[in-house]
Every structure is written in C-alpha cells, then in structure tokens.
Amino acid sequence: MSIPCAGSLSAPRTLRSPLWRAAASAPMRVSFAGGGSDLPGIARQDGGRVVGAAIDLRVRVIVEPFDRGWVRLELASRGEGRAEPHPTEGAGGARVLLRRRADPPRDDLAFRLVEATLSAAGVGDGVALRVESETSPGAGLGGSASVAVAALFALRASIGEPVAPEDLAREAVAIERERLRNACGAQDQVFAAFGGLLDLAFDAGGCSGVRPLAIGCPDLVPALSAGLLLVDTEVRRVSGEVLDRMDAGSACDAKGELVAAAGEVARGFEIGSLSLVLSGMRRGAAAKVRLSRAASAIALSLERRLDGLGVEVLRVCGAGGGGHILVWAPAERHARILEALGPCLVRRPALGAPGVRLDGG
C-alpha cells in the first residue's frame, strides 16, 4: 500500500461544527531500525526503510459540540508534572485556549498542531477539542503524529465523515510538512494510523509501501517486548529543530546502514531469530550515532553509565537530542539496570498496539 505525502492537503472548506461527541485514540511507536531513512532528503536517494512497532502508549482526543462562534482547545499530559504553572493552565494542569471562531489561530507552539488539524478537517466553529497524552510533546515516540491522526479521526467522526487509515497518515504528514513547515519523516503517522508491527518503505513522495512484519515464531515478539525499557531523559525538544541541525553529508553516509539494519531486523522477525533482530537493532543504533553524534549525546552518556550491566541494545528514539532512549536487555538484568538509572521514569512498552480507533467514555 502506498501513501503519497506531497501536495496532499485538501482545499480549504467552509467551517463546520461537530454534530456529536467523538473520542479517538492513536498509538505512539518505537522504531527498531531504519529511523531517519524516511526523511524526504534521504529517502529520495534510493529509498528508505523503517521497521518498528506501535506501542501501548496512546494519545486520546475528544471532540465535542461547543458554543457556536467559539473554539476551545485543551492539552493535558497525564502522569508528568511541571514545576511551574503556565498562564493558560486550567484545572488539573491542562492548558486551555479559548478563542472566537473568526480570530486567527494562535501561534502558540503548544497549540499549532491542533489548530492546523482543525483547519485541515474543516471543523472550526462551535467545537471543543481536548488532547490527553501520557507524555508531553517532544518525547521522541511520535506523539505529535499520534495527536494529528487521532484528532483528524475524531473530528471526521464528529461530522459523520469516514476516513481510511492511509488518508489519515497522508493528511497528518502534510499537516506537519506543509502547514507547520516541520522537517519530519513519515513513519510516525503510519504507525499511528495502522498500528501493529510494520515494515515500511519510503521514497521522495512519502511512504511507498506498508506491510505487516512477517513473524516466523510466535514467541519472538513476547521475548523482544519483555526485554524492552524506554528511559525518559526528561529532555523535551522539537524533532524538526534537531533534524535541521544534522549534517546532510553525514545523513547520506549513514543512510545505507540505516536501511541495511532495517532489512536485518525484518529478516530476524521472518525467521524467528531474536539474536538477528537485536543485531540489526545494534547496527541501526550505530548508524544513528553516525547520523548525528550531537543528537545521540545523551544516549552515549547513558551507555557509559550502564556499561557492564548487560545492556545489548541502546539507541535514541526519534530524532534524538532528548526524549526517550530505548534499552534492551534480558529481563533478569533489569533490576540492576533500573537501580543504576535511579529516579528516571522507565516505561515497559507492549509491542503491536492497534492503530487509531474510536474510544468510548
């Protein structure tokens, strides 16, 4: 299945209002190998490939009818505190923006994505939209793409307009690239829309192929999942800004290794070999360091800190520069690793979460 991304935003439409309440959620993701080869400037040179999985961290978006002539937006991150309140905070630490329908969208960085999503969906009058997430923006797990996909799905559901996963992914990529001018890849949106464990191909136009990973042994995914830890660096960053600082020459040099690593991981899944999957993940991690040593600096520091504790894979998630770091080690080594990490927030993700869906409640 191909998901072209260039020039794909629909023409502006008359603003509509939700007909009823709709709630949707979409998963975040981890890439095992190949992340970075989906960037337009890299993928256009012989194509890119990413192998990864949607995980059970989800973004939830609730859309409801509101007072006509008004737009109300709310952003809430559950489970992550902030030392100082923001001037737009509402109850429970959520950030709230209330504006008249005719007012221009606010250029507040925290709200730009949902404002752009409202515009793309053509729903912008008498609407309340709330985003709930277990992580704050900039966590390196594709959260912004999950917000865009879940918001598009909920907005369309609120006006009775069905939409296919491939269209959700295409529109979400276009929102970030065309409306927000963000130098992003195209993998996050596909994982959010489709879910599961995927093998993705990319070219200059976007995602040129989506296929579920072939899994040769039913015990492989549970074994891989049991060893995974996501370590929160507590550093939040804008992925596009990290990518803008990367050296183009280094990116092109690393591209072949990124793609080869993704192929090695995919082959490991296909033949049911955990050791080959881990080998490909290590190869991909080394290629990401080569892609940008600066963006990998926190991961390299953590690697030195965990030296000798039996960590077999350690790699940055997303563009690097902060966010989360993926660590893999046999489960029996986790206690010593967690002790060495100290107060860091560590998540244990389940792999293969379902894609975007309507939620009750």
N, C-alpha and C positions, 0 to 999 in steps of 0.2 A: 504494500500500500504506500503511495506517495503522498506527501503533504507539502506542496509548494508553499513558500512563505513570502516571496517577493511580490510587492504591489497587490496585497490581498485584502486590504481593508475595504469594506463596503462603502458606498457613497453615503453621506450624512442623510438621516431620515428625520421626519417630524418626530419631536419628542413625545414619547408615550408614557403612560402611568401603569404601574403594576395593577393587575386585575385581582390578584390574590397573593397570599403569602407563599413563598417558596424558599426552602433551605437546601443547600447543596454542599458537599464536601469533596475535596480532591487531595490525593496523597502527595507527600514530598518524595524525594528519591535519593538514592546513593548510586554513584557510578562505580563499577568495578574496574573499568579500564576504558580508555579512549576519550575521556572528557577533555575538551579543548579542540579536538579534531572536528567538532561540529560548528566551530566558529566560521562565519562566511569566508573570511580571508584565507583560512586554512583549508576548509572543505572544498573550495573551488579548484584546488590543486590535487587532482587525482582522487578526490572524495575523502570522507571521514567515516568513522565507525565508533559507536559507543555501545558498550554492554553494561547493563545495570538493572536496578530493580526499584519499583515503587515500594515505599516503606509505610509502616502503620502510624506515622506522624501525619496528621491531616489538618488542612485548613478548612474551616466551615464558614459559609457565607449565608446570611439570612436576608432576604429581600421582602419588604412589606409595603403595602399602600401607606401613604402619609398625607399630610395636609397638602391640598393642591396649591401649586405655586412655590413649593418648598422642596429642598433636598436635604436629607440628614444622613451623614456618614459617620460610622463609628468603627474604631480599630481597637481590638482587645487582644493582648498576648497573655495567655494563661500560664501561670507557673513561673514567670520571670519577673522579678521585682525591679524597680528602678529607684534609686536613692532619692531623687528629687522629682516632684510632680511637674508635669508640663502644663502651661496655661490653658490648654484645651482639654484637659482631662475631665472626664465625667466620673460617675460612680464606679467604684471598683478599679480605678486606674485606667479605664478606657479613654482613648482620645476621641473627641466628638467635634464634628464640623457641621454647622447648620448655615445654609445659605438660601437665598431666594433663587428660584428657577432661572431667572434672567441674569443673575450675577455670573461673571466669568468664573470658570473653575479656579480654585485657589492653587497657587504654585508652591504649596507646602509639600516638601518631598514625601512625607508620610502618606499623603492623600493623592498624589499624582496618578498612581497606578489605578486606583478605584475610580477616579474621575475619568480617566481615559477609557476604562471599561464601560462606564455608563454611556459615554459618548459613542463607543463602538456598537453597543447594543441598542442604542436609540431609546433608552429608558432614562428620562431625566426630569420628570415632573411628578410631584407628589410621591416621592419614593424615599424609603429609609433602607439603608444597606449597612449591615453590621458584619465585620470580619472578625472571626475568632481563630486564634492560632496558638499552638503550644510553644512556638518560638517567635522571637522578634525578627524583623527584617534583617537581612544580611547574614543569615546563619549558614549559608553555603549548601543548603539542602533543596534548592529550587523552590523556596517558599513563595517568591513573588509570582512565579509561573502558576503555582497552585492557587494563589489568590485570583489571578486573572481567569483561569479556567473555571474555578468554582463560581466566581461572580458572573461570568458570561452564562454559565449553565443555569444558575438561579434566576438571573434576570430574564432569560429567554423563557424559562418555565413559568415565571410570574405573569407573562403575557400569552401563554399558551403556544409558544413557538418552539417546536422541536429542533434539535441541533445534533449533528453526528460528532463523534469524538475527533475525527480528522479535521472537521471545520473548527471545533473549539481550539485545537492545537494551533492550527494555521492563524486564526484570529488573535490568539494570545501572543504568538511570536510577533505578529505585525504590530500589535499594540506597543510592545516594548521597543521594537526596532524603529517603527515609523513615527509613532506618536511621542514616545519618550526619548528617542534617539539613543537608546541604550545598546552598547556593543555586546549583545548577548548571543549565545548559541541557540540551538533549537531543541535540545534534548529534554529540558525540564518540562516544557509544555506537553510533549508527547507522553512522558511518564505520568503526568498529572491527568491527562485525558484518558489514556488507555489502561494504566495500572499494569500489574504483573511484573514478570521478568522479561526484558526485551533486548533484542539485538537490532540496533538502529543504524541505518546508512544515511549519509549526508552528501549533498553536492552544493554548488553555488546557490541553488534555488531554495535550499532548506532540507527537510527530511525527505529523502528519496526512497526510503524503504523501512517498514515497521514489521517485524516478525517476532513472535514469542520465542524465547530461547528453547532450543531442543535440550531436554534434560534426560540423560541416559540412565540415571539411577535415582530412585525416589528418596534415598537417604541423603543425597548430596545437599539439597537446599537447607534442610534442618541442621545438618552439620556445619554448613557455612554460616548460617544465621546464629547458631549457638556460640560461635567464636567472635562475633562482631561486637565492637563497642564504638559508640560515637562520642567523642570527647569534645565538650563545648569549650572553646578557647575564651569565651566571653568577649571576644573582639568582634564587633559588627562592622561591616564595610559594604560599599556598593560594588557589586561584581563588575559592572561596566567600567568603573574607575580603575579597578585592579587590572582589567584586561587592556585598558588604554595605555597602561604603563609598560606592557610587555613588549620586548624587542621582537620585531617582525622576523628578523633572521633566525633568532632562537626558536621561534614558533614553527617556522618552516623546517628547521633541522630536527625538531622533536616530533613532527607530525608523523613520519614513517613509523617511529617506535610506538607512538600512541595507538595507531591503527593496528600494528602488529600485536601489541599487547591485548587489544580488544579481541582479535582473532584467536589468540591463545586461550583467553578466558572462555570464549564461546566454545572452542574445541573441548576444553575441560568439562564444561557442562554437558556437551554432547556425548562424551564417552564416560561420564560419571566419575571423573578424576578430580578430587578436591586438591590434590597436590599441584595439578596443572592449572587449576583456577587460581590458586594462590601464587603460583609462579608468574602467571600473566598479570595479576594484580601488582606484584612487586615490580615487574617490568614497566607497567604503566606508571607506578609511583615514581620510579627513577626518571621516566620521560617527563613527568610533570615538574620535577625539580629542574631538569634541563630547560623546560619551557620558561620557567621564571624562578630563579633561586630566591629572589626577594619575596615573591608571593608564597614560597614554601618555607620561609624562615622560621615561623612558629612551629611547623611540623618538624623541621630539622632539630630545633631545640628540644621538642618533646621526645624525639627519637633518642637523643643523647641522654635524656632524663630516664628513659625506660630501658636503657641498654642493659643487657644481661638478664632481663625478666622474661625472655621467651616470646617477645612480640615477633610475629612472622611477616606482617604487613602493616605499614603505617603510611598514610597518604592524606593529602589535603582533600577536602570536599569542595566542589565548585571551583571558583577561580583562585581560591587561596587567600592569603592576606588576613586570615582570621576565620570566623565561622566555626565549623566543626572539623575534626580530624578523625578519619576512620582508622581504627586499630583492629587487627585480627590476631588472636592467639587462642590456643586450645583453652576450653572453659576452665580447666583445672589450674591454669595460670592466672586467672582473672583476679583472684583475691590479692595477690602480690602487686599486680598492676594497679588495681584500684587503691591500694594502700599508698603506692608511690604517687598517684595522681592527687591524693589529698582531697581538698574540698571541691574539686572540679565536678561540674554536673556531667554525668555519663549516662547516655541512653543506650538501651539494648534494642535495636530495631528488629522487627519481624519483616521478612522479605516477601515480596509478591502481593502487596496490598492491592485491592481493587481500585480501578480508576474512578473518575468523577461520578457521583451518584446523588440522587435526591435523598435527603435525610428527613426523618420525621422529627417531631418535637419542636 
